Amino acid sequence: MMTEIDPVTLARIQFATNISFHILFPTINIAMAWVLLFFKVRFRQTGEQGWMDAYAFWVKIFALSFALGVVSGVTMSFQFGTNWPGYMQTVGNIAGPLLAYEILTAFFLEAGFLGIMLFGRSRVPEKVHTLATLLVAGGNTLSAFWIIALNSWMQTPAGFVMRDGRAHVVDWLQVIFNPSMPYRLTHMLIASGLTVAFLIAGLSAYRYLRGERGRGVMLALKSGVFLAALLIPLQMFVGDMHGLNTLKHQPAKLAAIEGIWHTEKNVPLLLFALPNGETRSNDYAVAVPELGSLILTHKWGGEIKGLNEFEQHPPVAKVFWSFRVMVGMGMLMLLASWLAAWQLKRRGELAKPLAWLLVGMTFAGWIATLAGWFVTEIGRQPWLVTGVLTTAQAAGKATAPMLFTSLGTYLALYALLLLAYISVLFHLARKAGEHDAAGETQLKEKLA
C-alpha cells in the first residue's frame, strides 16, 4: 500500500505529480505567444483574414492554458514549505531571489498586458495590440529564463559558498549562468516550440479531416507542420551539446541514461536493455558496438565512467527508459513533420492517414517534455542540489498518511482537469468549424 511507502518517497511522488501537471501548460504558453505574434505580424503584412482567423482561434487556447498554468504553479509553490522546508533553509538565499525576479520581471509583464492581448483588439490601435502580444510573449520567455536558471543551478551549482549550513552568493552571474543553464534553457525553449507545433498541427489536422479547408485552418496547419520540421533537427543538435555538458558535469546521470555500469572505452550504444540493479548489469541488451563512445564523447573509443565508480547514483531503469521515450518520440516527430511538410509543399494537402497521425500526435510534445524532465530530475537523485543538499535532508515532517491523502486528491483533481482541458480543445475545434460553416451558409444566402 502507498501508506507503507516512506514519507520522503511519497513527498517526491507528490511533488512530481504537481510539477508534471504544471509544466504541461507553460510548455504551451511560452511558444504559443510567439506563434500568435507571428500570426498577427503576417496579418499586418498581408492583410489576409486567414491569419487573423488563426489568431482568434488559438488565442483562446493560449488563455485557457495560461489560466491552468498559473493556478497549478501556485499549488506547486506551496510544497516548498509543506514538503521541503529544508530546501529554503539551505539555499533560500539563492532560490528566493531567483523566484522573486521571475515574478517581478516576467509575471507582472505578462499580467500587465495579457488583458490587452485577449480583450483589447477592438479597444486599442492595432499597433498597441501587436505590442501587447509581443510583451506577453517576452514575459513568458523571461519567466522560463529565471525558472530554468534556478533548476540548472540545482543541477550544476556555481557562484556560492556554504557558511553555517546555508548557501551564500558570491557571484550572481555564475549562479544564473551556471555550466548547464544555456543548454537547458535552449533545450526547453525548443521543446516548447515543438509542443506547440504539434498541438497546432494536430488540432488543425482534426479540423482538416472534418472537411474544413478554410484559409485560417490551412495556414495554421502549415505553420505547425513547418515549425515542427524546422525545430526537431535543431533540437537533436542542441540535445547532443547538452549531452556533452552532462558528461562533463553530471557523469553519474549520463551513465544512468546509457546504462553504463563499468568504466570502459569503446562503449556500445544500447538500443534496448533491462538495467538490473542487483547484478549491476543489463539484461537482454541490444546494442550497436562502439557507437556509444562516438555519440557521447565525439571520439572513437572514448572512455565513459561507469556507475560503479560513484558511491551514489540515480535509479538507473527510470532514467534509462525515460530518456529512450524522449528520443523515440523525437524520432517520430521528425518522421511525421517531414512527411507532412513534404506533402503540403508538394501537393498542398495531406493524405488522410498522415492527417490522422498528426491528430494522434497532438500532445506528442507533452510526452517528450515529461520524459525529458524525468531524466533531468530523477537523474539528479539522491541530490536536490548536487553536492550540497540531498532530497532526504530537505524533506519535512509530514507523515505518510497525510501525504497519501493529499496525493490522492491531487491525482484525482489533475486527472479531471486534464480530461476537461483536452475535451475543451477539441470542442473549440468543432465549434470553430460549425461557426465557419454557418458563416458560409449565411453568405451564400445573401448572395443568392
FIMI-180887 format. One record per residue (C-alpha): residue number from 0; residue in one letter; x, y, z. Coordinates in steps of 0.1 Angstrom, whole numbers, plus 5000, padded with zeros to 4 digits. Layout:
N
(atom NUM A (X Y Z))
...
//
This chain:
448
(atom 0 M (5000 5000 5000))
(atom 1 M (5010 5036 4994))
(atom 2 T (5008 5044 5031))
(atom 3 E (5036 5018 5037))
(atom 4 I (5060 5038 5015))
(atom 5 D (5083 5061 5034))
(atom 6 P (5073 5098 5036))
(atom 7 V (5102 5111 5016))
(atom 8 T (5093 5089 4986))
(atom 9 L (5056 5099 4990))
(atom 10 A (5067 5136 4991))
(atom 11 R (5087 5131 4960))
(atom 12 I (5058 5114 4942))
(atom 13 Q (5035 5142 4952))
(atom 14 F (5059 5170 4940))
(atom 15 A (5065 5151 4908))
(atom 16 T (5027 5149 4902))
(atom 17 N (5024 5186 4907))
(atom 18 I (5053 5197 4886))
(atom 19 S (5044 5172 4858))
(atom 20 F (5009 5187 4856))
(atom 21 H (5021 5223 4859))
(atom 22 I (5048 5220 4833))
(atom 23 L (5023 5210 4806))
(atom 24 F (5009 5245 4804))
(atom 25 P (5040 5268 4805))
(atom 26 T (5053 5244 4778))
(atom 27 I (5024 5255 4756))
(atom 28 N (5023 5292 4767))
(atom 29 I (5059 5300 4760))
(atom 30 A (5059 5292 4723))
(atom 31 M (5022 5298 4717))
(atom 32 A (5026 5335 4725))
(atom 33 W (5053 5338 4698))
(atom 34 V (5032 5319 4673))
(atom 35 L (5003 5343 4680))
(atom 36 L (5027 5372 4674))
(atom 37 F (5037 5356 4641))
(atom 38 F (5000 5353 4631))
(atom 39 K (4995 5390 4640))
(atom 40 V (5025 5402 4621))
(atom 41 R (5016 5382 4590))
(atom 42 F (4981 5396 4591))
(atom 43 R (4995 5432 4593))
(atom 44 Q (5019 5424 4564))
(atom 45 T (4995 5408 4541))
(atom 46 G (4960 5419 4552))
(atom 47 E (4949 5383 4547))
(atom 48 Q (4920 5375 4570))
(atom 49 G (4931 5338 4574))
(atom 50 W (4959 5349 4596))
(atom 51 M (4936 5367 4619))
(atom 52 D (4912 5338 4619))
(atom 53 A (4941 5316 4631))
(atom 54 Y (4950 5341 4658))
(atom 55 A (4914 5344 4670))
(atom 56 F (4911 5306 4674))
(atom 57 W (4945 5299 4691))
(atom 58 V (4944 5329 4714))
(atom 59 K (4915 5311 4732))
(atom 60 I (4937 5281 4738))
(atom 61 F (4965 5303 4750))
(atom 62 A (4942 5319 4775))
(atom 63 L (4929 5286 4788))
(atom 64 S (4965 5272 4791))
(atom 65 F (4977 5304 4808))
(atom 66 A (4950 5301 4835))
(atom 67 L (4958 5265 4843))
(atom 68 G (4995 5272 4843))
(atom 69 V (4991 5300 4869))
(atom 70 V (4968 5280 4892))
(atom 71 S (4989 5249 4891))
(atom 72 G (5021 5269 4897))
(atom 73 V (5007 5284 4929))
(atom 74 T (4998 5250 4942))
(atom 75 M (5032 5237 4934))
(atom 76 S (5050 5265 4952))
(atom 77 F (5032 5258 4985))
(atom 78 Q (5050 5225 4986))
(atom 79 F (5084 5242 4991))
(atom 80 G (5071 5249 5027))
(atom 81 T (5049 5219 5034))
(atom 82 N (5071 5191 5020))
(atom 83 W (5106 5205 5016))
(atom 84 P (5113 5231 5043))
(atom 85 G (5150 5222 5043))
(atom 86 Y (5153 5235 5007))
(atom 87 M (5147 5271 5015))
(atom 88 Q (5165 5268 5048))
(atom 89 T (5197 5258 5030))
(atom 90 V (5196 5275 4996))
(atom 91 G (5169 5301 5001))
(atom 92 N (5194 5329 4996))
(atom 93 I (5197 5318 4960))
(atom 94 A (5163 5303 4953))
(atom 95 G (5143 5331 4968))
(atom 96 P (5157 5360 4948))
(atom 97 L (5156 5340 4915))
(atom 98 L (5119 5332 4921))
(atom 99 A (5113 5368 4930))
(atom 100 Y (5130 5380 4899))
(atom 101 E (5107 5357 4879))
(atom 102 I (5076 5374 4895))
(atom 103 L (5088 5409 4893))
(atom 104 T (5102 5409 4858))
(atom 105 A (5082 5383 4840))
(atom 106 F (5049 5375 4856))
(atom 107 F (5040 5412 4861))
(atom 108 L (5049 5419 4825))
(atom 109 E (5026 5390 4813))
(atom 110 A (4998 5400 4836))
(atom 111 G (5000 5437 4827))
(atom 112 F (4995 5432 4790))
(atom 113 L (4975 5399 4789))
(atom 114 G (4942 5417 4792))
(atom 115 I (4950 5439 4762))
(atom 116 M (4961 5409 4742))
(atom 117 L (4930 5389 4750))
(atom 118 F (4903 5415 4751))
(atom 119 G (4917 5448 4738))
(atom 120 R (4919 5444 4700))
(atom 121 S (4887 5464 4694))
(atom 122 R (4896 5490 4720))
(atom 123 V (4932 5499 4712))
(atom 124 P (4951 5507 4680))
(atom 125 E (4963 5476 4661))
(atom 126 K (4999 5485 4668))
(atom 127 V (4993 5486 4705))
(atom 128 H (4976 5452 4704))
(atom 129 T (5005 5438 4685))
(atom 130 L (5029 5453 4710))
(atom 131 A (5009 5438 4739))
(atom 132 T (5012 5404 4722))
(atom 133 L (5050 5409 4719))
(atom 134 L (5053 5419 4756))
(atom 135 V (5033 5389 4767))
(atom 136 A (5055 5366 4746))
(atom 137 G (5086 5382 4760))
(atom 138 G (5073 5379 4796))
(atom 139 N (5066 5342 4791))
(atom 140 T (5101 5336 4778))
(atom 141 L (5117 5357 4806))
(atom 142 S (5097 5336 4831))
(atom 143 A (5112 5305 4816))
(atom 144 F (5147 5320 4818))
(atom 145 W (5145 5325 4856))
(atom 146 I (5129 5292 4864))
(atom 147 I (5155 5273 4842))
(atom 148 A (5183 5293 4858))
(atom 149 L (5172 5281 4892))
(atom 150 N (5167 5245 4881))
(atom 151 S (5200 5245 4863))
(atom 152 W (5218 5259 4894))
(atom 153 M (5204 5229 4914))
(atom 154 Q (5219 5206 4888))
(atom 155 T (5253 5223 4884))
(atom 156 P (5256 5248 4913))
(atom 157 A (5282 5276 4910))
(atom 158 G (5289 5311 4923))
(atom 159 F (5282 5305 4960))
(atom 160 V (5299 5294 4993))
(atom 161 M (5284 5275 5022))
(atom 162 R (5285 5292 5056))
(atom 163 D (5269 5278 5087))
(atom 164 G (5249 5253 5066))
(atom 165 R (5235 5279 5043))
(atom 166 A (5244 5289 5007))
(atom 167 H (5256 5325 5002))
(atom 168 V (5260 5341 4968))
(atom 169 V (5295 5353 4958))
(atom 170 D (5288 5359 4921))
(atom 171 W (5252 5362 4907))
(atom 172 L (5264 5358 4871))
(atom 173 Q (5279 5324 4879))
(atom 174 V (5247 5315 4898))
(atom 175 I (5224 5324 4869))
(atom 176 F (5247 5314 4840))
(atom 177 N (5259 5282 4857))
(atom 178 P (5275 5255 4835))
(atom 179 S (5243 5237 4823))
(atom 180 M (5220 5267 4821))
(atom 181 P (5225 5278 4785))
(atom 182 Y (5219 5242 4773))
(atom 183 R (5189 5236 4795))
(atom 184 L (5173 5269 4785))
(atom 185 T (5177 5263 4748))
(atom 186 H (5166 5227 4750))
(atom 187 M (5134 5238 4770))
(atom 188 L (5125 5267 4746))
(atom 189 I (5128 5244 4716))
(atom 190 A (5108 5217 4734))
(atom 191 S (5081 5244 4739))
(atom 192 G (5082 5252 4702))
(atom 193 L (5078 5215 4693))
(atom 194 T (5049 5211 4718))
(atom 195 V (5030 5240 4703))
(atom 196 A (5039 5230 4667))
(atom 197 F (5023 5195 4671))
(atom 198 L (4994 5209 4691))
(atom 199 I (4986 5233 4663))
(atom 200 A (4993 5207 4636))
(atom 201 G (4972 5181 4654))
(atom 202 L (4941 5202 4661))
(atom 203 S (4943 5217 4626))
(atom 204 A (4946 5182 4611))
(atom 205 Y (4915 5173 4631))
(atom 206 R (4896 5202 4616))
(atom 207 Y (4910 5193 4582))
(atom 208 L (4897 5157 4585))
(atom 209 R (4862 5172 4593))
(atom 210 G (4862 5188 4559))
(atom 211 E (4874 5223 4569))
(atom 212 R (4896 5238 4542))
(atom 213 G (4893 5275 4552))
(atom 214 R (4923 5297 4548))
(atom 215 G (4928 5301 4586))
(atom 216 V (4928 5263 4591))
(atom 217 M (4953 5257 4563))
(atom 218 L (4976 5285 4574))
(atom 219 A (4976 5272 4610))
(atom 220 L (4982 5236 4597))
(atom 221 K (5011 5246 4576))
(atom 222 S (5026 5268 4603))
(atom 223 G (5025 5239 4628))
(atom 224 V (5039 5214 4604))
(atom 225 F (5067 5236 4591))
(atom 226 L (5077 5248 4625))
(atom 227 A (5080 5212 4638))
(atom 228 A (5100 5202 4607))
(atom 229 L (5124 5231 4614))
(atom 230 L (5128 5227 4651))
(atom 231 I (5132 5189 4655))
(atom 232 P (5166 5186 4639))
(atom 233 L (5177 5217 4658))
(atom 234 Q (5166 5201 4690))
(atom 235 M (5186 5170 4682))
(atom 236 F (5217 5191 4677))
(atom 237 V (5211 5210 4710))
(atom 238 G (5204 5177 4728))
(atom 239 D (5238 5164 4716))
(atom 240 M (5255 5195 4730))
(atom 241 H (5236 5191 4762))
(atom 242 G (5248 5155 4764))
(atom 243 L (5284 5166 4762))
(atom 244 N (5278 5191 4790))
(atom 245 T (5261 5164 4811))
(atom 246 L (5291 5141 4805))
(atom 247 K (5314 5168 4820))
(atom 248 H (5293 5180 4849))
(atom 249 Q (5270 5151 4858))
(atom 250 P (5287 5119 4847))
(atom 251 A (5266 5097 4870))
(atom 252 K (5234 5109 4853))
(atom 253 L (5249 5102 4819))
(atom 254 A (5260 5067 4829))
(atom 255 A (5224 5060 4841))
(atom 256 I (5210 5074 4809))
(atom 257 E (5231 5050 4789))
(atom 258 G (5231 5021 4813))
(atom 259 I (5268 5020 4817))
(atom 260 W (5279 5001 4848))
(atom 261 H (5316 4997 4843))
(atom 262 T (5341 5023 4832))
(atom 263 E (5352 5014 4797))
(atom 264 K (5362 5025 4762))
(atom 265 N (5345 5015 4730))
(atom 266 V (5312 5017 4747))
(atom 267 P (5283 5003 4727))
(atom 268 L (5250 5022 4722))
(atom 269 L (5222 5004 4740))
(atom 270 L (5191 5004 4719))
(atom 271 F (5172 4981 4743))
(atom 272 A (5180 4967 4777))
(atom 273 L (5166 4959 4812))
(atom 274 P (5190 4975 4837))
(atom 275 N (5195 4952 4867))
(atom 276 G (5205 4970 4899))
(atom 277 E (5211 4937 4917))
(atom 278 T (5236 4923 4893))
(atom 279 R (5247 4957 4881))
(atom 280 S (5244 4947 4845))
(atom 281 N (5219 4949 4817))
(atom 282 D (5197 4920 4808))
(atom 283 Y (5185 4913 4772))
(atom 284 A (5208 4941 4758))
(atom 285 V (5205 4950 4722))
(atom 286 A (5234 4973 4713))
(atom 287 V (5254 4988 4684))
(atom 288 P (5292 4982 4691))
(atom 289 E (5313 5013 4699))
(atom 290 L (5287 5038 4687))
(atom 291 G (5280 5049 4723))
(atom 292 S (5315 5062 4727))
(atom 293 L (5313 5081 4694))
(atom 294 I (5279 5097 4703))
(atom 295 L (5287 5105 4739))
(atom 296 T (5323 5117 4736))
(atom 297 H (5325 5125 4698))
(atom 298 K (5356 5103 4697))
(atom 299 W (5360 5067 4686))
(atom 300 G (5368 5046 4716))
(atom 301 G (5361 5074 4741))
(atom 302 E (5361 5064 4777))
(atom 303 I (5329 5067 4798))
(atom 304 K (5329 5064 4836))
(atom 305 G (5305 5037 4848))
(atom 306 L (5280 5038 4876))
(atom 307 N (5303 5015 4898))
(atom 308 E (5326 5045 4901))
(atom 309 F (5301 5065 4920))
(atom 310 E (5292 5060 4957))
(atom 311 Q (5257 5074 4950))
(atom 312 H (5239 5074 4917))
(atom 313 P (5203 5078 4904))
(atom 314 P (5179 5049 4899))
(atom 315 V (5190 5035 4866))
(atom 316 A (5160 5020 4850))
(atom 317 K (5138 5050 4854))
(atom 318 V (5164 5074 4839))
(atom 319 F (5173 5049 4811))
(atom 320 W (5138 5044 4799))
(atom 321 S (5126 5080 4803))
(atom 322 F (5155 5090 4780))
(atom 323 R (5145 5064 4754))
(atom 324 V (5109 5076 4754))
(atom 325 M (5121 5111 4748))
(atom 326 V (5144 5101 4720))
(atom 327 G (5118 5078 4705))
(atom 328 M (5092 5105 4704))
(atom 329 G (5117 5128 4689))
(atom 330 M (5123 5104 4660))
(atom 331 L (5086 5100 4655))
(atom 332 M (5083 5138 4654))
(atom 333 L (5110 5140 4628))
(atom 334 L (5093 5114 4606))
(atom 335 A (5058 5129 4609))
(atom 336 S (5067 5165 4605))
(atom 337 W (5090 5160 4575))
(atom 338 L (5064 5137 4557))
(atom 339 A (5037 5162 4564))
(atom 340 A (5058 5192 4553))
(atom 341 W (5067 5173 4520))
(atom 342 Q (5031 5166 4513))
(atom 343 L (5019 5201 4520))
(atom 344 K (5047 5216 4499))
(atom 345 R (5043 5193 4470))
(atom 346 R (5006 5187 4469))
(atom 347 G (4991 5214 4491))
(atom 348 E (4971 5188 4511))
(atom 349 L (4976 5159 4534))
(atom 350 A (4968 5122 4529))
(atom 351 K (4942 5110 4553))
(atom 352 P (4965 5085 4572))
(atom 353 L (4991 5112 4577))
(atom 354 A (4965 5136 4589))
(atom 355 W (4953 5111 4614))
(atom 356 L (4989 5105 4625))
(atom 357 L (4991 5143 4633))
(atom 358 V (4959 5141 4652))
(atom 359 G (4973 5112 4673))
(atom 360 M (5005 5133 4679))
(atom 361 T (4986 5164 4691))
(atom 362 F (5001 5161 4725))
(atom 363 A (5034 5144 4715))
(atom 364 G (5053 5174 4728))
(atom 365 W (5039 5168 4763))
(atom 366 I (5051 5132 4763))
(atom 367 A (5086 5141 4751))
(atom 368 T (5088 5170 4776))
(atom 369 L (5077 5150 4806))
(atom 370 A (5101 5122 4797))
(atom 371 G (5129 5148 4794))
(atom 372 W (5120 5163 4828))
(atom 373 F (5120 5128 4844))
(atom 374 V (5155 5123 4830))
(atom 375 T (5166 5157 4844))
(atom 376 E (5150 5154 4879))
(atom 377 I (5154 5117 4886))
(atom 378 G (5188 5117 4871))
(atom 379 R (5199 5142 4898))
(atom 380 Q (5190 5119 4927))
(atom 381 P (5198 5114 4955))
(atom 382 W (5207 5152 4954))
(atom 383 L (5182 5180 4954))
(atom 384 V (5211 5204 4949))
(atom 385 T (5240 5185 4935))
(atom 386 G (5268 5181 4961))
(atom 387 V (5250 5205 4985))
(atom 388 L (5217 5191 4997))
(atom 389 T (5201 5157 4994))
(atom 390 T (5164 5151 4989))
(atom 391 A (5161 5134 5023))
(atom 392 Q (5178 5163 5041))
(atom 393 A (5153 5188 5026))
(atom 394 A (5122 5167 5035))
(atom 395 G (5097 5180 5061))
(atom 396 K (5079 5161 5088))
(atom 397 A (5047 5153 5070))
(atom 398 T (5035 5118 5078))
(atom 399 A (5028 5091 5052))
(atom 400 P (4990 5091 5058))
(atom 401 M (4989 5129 5053))
(atom 402 L (5009 5127 5021))
(atom 403 F (4990 5098 5008))
(atom 404 T (4957 5116 5013))
(atom 405 S (4968 5148 4996))
(atom 406 L (4985 5129 4968))
(atom 407 G (4952 5110 4961))
(atom 408 T (4934 5144 4960))
(atom 409 Y (4959 5159 4936))
(atom 410 L (4958 5129 4913))
(atom 411 A (4920 5129 4911))
(atom 412 L (4918 5166 4905))
(atom 413 Y (4946 5168 4879))
(atom 414 A (4931 5138 4860))
(atom 415 L (4897 5156 4858))
(atom 416 L (4913 5189 4848))
(atom 417 L (4935 5173 4822))
(atom 418 L (4905 5154 4807))
(atom 419 A (4884 5186 4808))
(atom 420 Y (4912 5206 4791))
(atom 421 I (4917 5182 4763))
(atom 422 S (4879 5179 4758))
(atom 423 V (4876 5217 4756))
(atom 424 L (4903 5219 4730))
(atom 425 F (4886 5195 4707))
(atom 426 H (4852 5211 4715))
(atom 427 L (4866 5245 4704))
(atom 428 A (4879 5229 4672))
(atom 429 R (4845 5215 4664))
(atom 430 K (4827 5247 4673))
(atom 431 A (4850 5268 4652))
(atom 432 G (4842 5246 4622))
(atom 433 E (4805 5248 4628))
(atom 434 H (4808 5286 4631))
(atom 435 D (4827 5289 4598))
(atom 436 A (4801 5266 4581))
(atom 437 A (4772 5287 4594))
(atom 438 G (4790 5319 4582))
(atom 439 E (4795 5304 4547))
(atom 440 T (4758 5294 4545))
(atom 441 Q (4747 5329 4555))
(atom 442 L (4770 5345 4529))
(atom 443 K (4756 5322 4502))
(atom 444 E (4721 5331 4512))
(atom 445 K (4728 5368 4510))
(atom 446 L (4745 5365 4476))
(atom 447 A (4715 5344 4463))
//
